[in-house]
Amino acid sequence: MARPYNFSAGPAAMPAEVLQQAAAEMLDWRGSGMSVMEMSHRGQEFGTILKTAEADLRELLAIPAHFRVLFMQGGGLAENAIVPLNLSRGEAVDFVVTGSWSQKSFKEARRYCTARVAASNEPDHHTSLPAPSTWQLGQDARYVHVCTNETINGIEMQELPDLRALGCDVPLVIDFSSHVASRPVDWSRVGAAFGGAQKNLGPAGLTLVVVREDLLGHAMQICPTAFDYKTVADNHSMYNTPPTFAIYMAGLTFQWLKRQTEGKLQGVAAMEARNIAKASLLYSYIDQSALYHNDVSVNCRSRMNVPFFLRDESRNDAFLSGAKSAGLLQLKGHKSVGGMRASIYNAMPIEGVQALVDYMRHFEKTQA
Ligand SMILES: *Cc1c(COP(=O)(O)O)cnc(C)c1O
């Protein structure tokens, strides 16, 4: 069954093998006589699913033992409130504003703490990354927030900032929603990481939080109990009913990730090699083209989300309808920036990116 290539920014394409396995297990999960959707979250079957998912994720991302993995709900936007409620103590927090998502995080945090902008690329219309050495960080900050992949603007931090080396020894909080599991994470530089699952891990409804143990237990009085990281951690993500089916689907994706190899590389390292190859195929085509352009500085272009524009914007609709006929779906850019966006997460094979480039070349020729 050949399916079209799906470039959605999220909820995004999932590996076909994962969907097929879920379909095969839909009515009867491994002889239990139940769908995963019908199981008690406190039962032995779901207990196994949850434990396996966490163990696989820890292995894939090399998460150290002094970090807790929390399976939550609410998405990235809820975390914009949940993080300050847990980590700010109502005091100062520094934000690096690099695009739409970090901007949203900053604005939401102002309801709960003294949110400050340490750096912003707004003067560049979100096309570059301010060098960490220029960030105005305060020693009194409870944490520093960055979005390591700006899904809408197509900007990715190729390296996590080393706050200690910048003379600011406070926890770094990263929103890694849209590139989690696409590359390794240097946990020595991280205090907490969060992300919605629907870009690179599974279906919507699951939010992943990875938080250093020593940061737990300082939630503000007004923090909802179900969103207090310590409560969630103490209850192994089962204080309330977790998003069971989404956790199961993410768990299948983790197993798929573990099976992936690229030469000698395995798992996330294999995905990273593929993601580099996919992104460079697309960007190099765009850069030599007379019709398309991408305006992000080369050193911070996202491997996951590639926004691009037609020099003749009146051709946008023709581009999109032709793409759809060619089996290339959901290429329309975010409404706030316009143009096109190709999201090429882990589940997108290089053949899909090649098909997109072939279509773009064909479309460009017909414009001459
Ligand atoms: C998609 C996304 C979010 C928002 O996630 P929701 O699940 O819609 O709340 C937050 N941050 C980033 C970087 C994202 O890509």
The ligand as an SDF file (V2000), in Angstrom:
LIG
                    3D

 15 15  0  0  0  0  0  0  0  0999 V2000
    3.7820   22.1470   18.4160 C   0  0  0  0  0  0  0  0  0  0  0  0
    4.6360   22.9000   19.3750 C   0  0  0  0  0  0  0  0  0  0  0  0
    4.1500   23.3560   20.6100 C   0  0  0  0  0  0  0  0  0  0  0  0
    2.6880   23.2990   20.9870 C   0  0  0  0  0  0  0  0  0  0  0  0
    2.2320   22.1070   21.2810 O   0  0  0  0  0  0  0  0  0  0  0  0
    0.6880   21.8630   21.6480 P   0  0  0  0  0  0  0  0  0  0  0  0
    0.7050   20.3930   21.8570 O   0  0  0  0  0  0  0  0  0  0  0  0
   -0.1490   22.3110   20.5010 O   0  0  0  0  0  0  0  0  0  0  0  0
    0.3860   22.6130   22.8840 O   0  0  0  0  0  0  0  0  0  0  0  0
    5.0300   23.9850   21.4650 C   0  0  0  0  0  0  0  0  0  0  0  0
    6.3050   24.1700   21.1350 N   0  0  0  0  0  0  0  0  0  0  0  0
    6.8010   23.7680   19.9580 C   0  0  0  0  0  0  0  0  0  0  0  0
    8.2310   24.0260   19.6420 C   0  0  0  0  0  0  0  0  0  0  0  0
    5.9840   23.1190   19.0480 C   0  0  0  0  0  0  0  0  0  0  0  0
    6.4720   22.7170   17.8600 O   0  0  0  0  0  0  0  0  0  0  0  0
  1  2  1  0
  2  3  1  0
  2 14  2  0
  3  4  1  0
  3 10  2  0
  4  5  1  0
  5  6  1  0
  6  7  2  0
  6  8  1  0
  6  9  1  0
 10 11  1  0
 11 12  2  0
 12 13  1  0
 12 14  1  0
 14 15  1  0
M  END
$$$$
